[in-house]
Amino acid sequence: MESQVRGGTRWKRFAVVMVPSVAAAACVGVGLAQGALAASFSVSGQDFKVTVDHLHGEGFAQYGGIDTGYTSTDGGKKTQHPVAISSFKTAELTKMCQSVKTEIPLIGKTVYLRLDAGPNAQKKVEATNLYIDVAQLDADAEFKNIDIGVAVKDQNKGPAVKEGENVLPGGFAQQAESADLYKVRQTAWATTAGTFKLSGLKMRLGTDPDMECY
């Protein structure tokens, strides 16, 4: 099958349920803030924003699921959120930005954590075995050898479905040999990864709302 390309408004509508996510990059900043960054890591329970100039991924799969977590409008209560669970065997990201907004009621302030990495083609962010729970995504993209409507249990191009993952029963999946995404803006809920290499890493904390990636 030839590579398929979509752009503009039609692609952006399709991207919310179809495009593989870059949120794996986003979770790293949270891990750093918690002192938990390692070769393998997992972050969940709070939504976060990500932008990336270019993502190239090999071995992609995506299927529906449910996450439970907090947002600034939840009033401190956990709620369930439908997500598109995306996975890559490997991924390279250029000019990645991740930001997390956290309310601190005890001091009456909002704190922003921002992480930047992979500043150019010579210093990319690299990851393996990514699982990303996506709430919203806008991008321009190209897929190679894409299959749509595959049963979740039958997908074989991306990593296998993780044991215990909250996959929608009876759902269908999409998969592709590779994907290239450009000008990505994304909100995600959770990410796990096997390995993560951050070249040119910069991280900062502050109270300025302009610290958010978008």
Residue pairs with C-beta under 8 A, 6 or more apart in sequence:
1 145
1 146
3 142
3 143
3 144
3 145
4 142
4 143
4 146
5 141
5 142
6 14
6 140
6 141
7 140
8 140
11 139
11 140
11 141
12 138
12 139
15 137
15 138
15 139
15 141
16 84
16 136
16 137
17 84
18 62
18 84
18 148
18 174
19 62
19 86
19 134
19 137
19 139
19 141
19 179
19 181
20 55
20 57
20 60
20 62
20 86
20 87
20 88
20 132
20 176
20 179
20 181
21 84
21 86
21 132
21 133
21 134
21 137
21 186
21 188
22 50
22 52
22 55
22 91
22 93
22 96
22 132
22 181
22 184
22 186
23 48
23 50
23 86
23 132
23 133
23 134
23 186
23 188
23 189
23 190
23 191
24 88
24 91
24 127
24 130
24 131
24 132
24 191
24 192
24 193
24 196
25 50
25 52
25 93
25 96
25 98
25 117
25 118
25 125
25 127
26 48
26 49
26 50
26 98
26 100
26 186
26 188
26 191
27 41
27 42
27 43
27 48
27 98
27 190
27 191
27 192
27 193
28 37
28 41
28 98
28 115
28 117
28 196
28 198
29 48
29 98
29 99
29 100
29 113
29 114
29 115
29 203
30 43
30 46
30 48
30 100
30 113
31 37
31 38
31 41
31 43
32 115
32 203
33 100
33 113
33 205
39 194
39 195
39 196
40 192
40 193
40 194
40 195
41 192
41 193
41 196
42 190
42 191
42 192
43 190
43 191
43 192
44 67
44 69
44 133
44 189
44 190
44 191
45 68
45 69
45 70
45 78
45 190
46 69
46 70
46 71
46 100
46 102
46 189
47 69
47 70
47 71
47 81
47 135
47 187
47 188
47 189
48 98
48 99
48 100
48 101
48 187
48 188
49 98
49 99
49 100
49 185
49 186
49 187
49 212
49 213
49 214
50 96
50 97
50 98
50 99
50 184
50 185
50 186
50 187
50 188
50 213
51 96
51 97
51 184
51 185
51 186
51 213
51 214
52 93
52 94
52 95
52 96
52 97
52 181
52 184
52 186
53 94
53 95
53 96
53 182
53 183
53 184
54 93
54 94
54 95
54 180
54 181
54 182
55 91
55 92
55 93
55 94
55 179
55 180
55 181
55 182
55 184
56 91
56 92
56 178
56 179
56 180
57 88
57 89
57 90
57 91
57 92
57 130
57 178
57 179
57 180
57 181
58 88
58 89
58 90
58 91
58 177
58 178
59 88
59 89
59 90
59 157
59 158
59 159
59 177
59 178
60 86
60 87
60 88
60 143
60 157
60 158
60 175
60 176
60 177
60 178
60 179
61 86
61 87
61 155
61 157
61 158
61 159
61 173
61 174
61 175
62 84
62 85
62 86
62 87
62 158
62 173
62 174
62 175
63 84
63 85
63 152
63 155
63 161
63 167
63 168
63 171
63 172
63 173
63 174
64 82
64 83
64 84
64 85
64 167
64 168
64 171
65 82
65 83
65 84
65 85
65 133
65 165
65 166
65 167
65 168
66 80
66 81
66 82
66 83
66 166
66 168
67 80
67 81
67 83
67 133
67 166
67 189
67 190
68 78
68 79
68 80
68 81
69 78
69 79
69 81
69 189
69 190
70 76
70 77
70 78
70 79
71 79
72 101
72 103
81 135
81 189
83 133
83 134
83 135
83 188
83 189
83 190
84 133
84 134
84 137
85 131
85 132
85 133
85 134
85 165
85 167
86 130
86 131
86 132
86 134
87 129
87 130
87 131
87 132
87 158
87 159
88 127
88 129
88 130
88 158
88 159
89 128
89 129
89 158
89 159
90 126
90 127
90 128
91 126
91 127
91 128
91 130
92 124
92 125
92 126
92 127
93 117
93 118
93 124
93 125
93 126
93 127
94 118
94 119
94 120
94 121
94 124
94 125
95 118
95 119
95 120
96 115
96 116
96 117
96 118
96 125
97 114
97 115
97 116
97 213
98 114
98 115
98 116
98 213
99 112
99 113
99 114
99 115
99 211
99 212
99 213
100 112
100 113
101 110
101 111
101 112
101 212
102 110
102 111
102 112
102 113
103 110
104 110
104 111
109 207
110 207
110 209
111 205
111 206
111 207
112 205
112 206
112 207
112 208
112 209
112 211
112 212
113 203
113 204
113 205
114 203
114 204
114 205
114 206
114 211
114 212
114 213
115 201
115 202
115 203
116 200
116 201
116 202
116 203
117 125
117 198
117 199
117 200
117 201
117 202
118 124
118 125
118 198
118 199
118 200
119 199
119 200
120 200
123 199
123 200
124 199
125 196
125 197
125 198
125 199
126 195
126 196
126 197
126 199
127 193
127 194
127 195
127 196
127 197
128 193
128 194
128 195
129 159
129 193
129 194
129 195
130 159
130 191
130 192
130 193
130 194
131 159
131 162
131 165
131 191
131 192
131 193
132 188
132 190
132 191
133 188
133 189
133 190
133 191
134 186
134 187
134 188
134 189
135 187
135 188
135 189
136 186
136 187
137 184
137 185
137 186
137 187
138 183
138 184
138 185
138 186
139 181
139 182
139 183
139 184
139 185
139 186
140 181
140 182
140 183
141 179
141 180
141 181
141 182
142 179
142 180
143 176
143 178
143 179
144 176
144 177
144 178
144 179
145 157
145 176
145 177
145 178
146 174
146 175
146 176
147 157
147 174
147 175
147 176
148 174
149 172
149 174
150 172
150 173
150 174
150 175
151 172
151 173
152 161
152 167
152 171
152 172
152 173
153 161
154 173
155 161
155 173
155 175
156 175
157 175
157 176
157 177
158 175
161 167
162 192
185 213
185 214
204 211
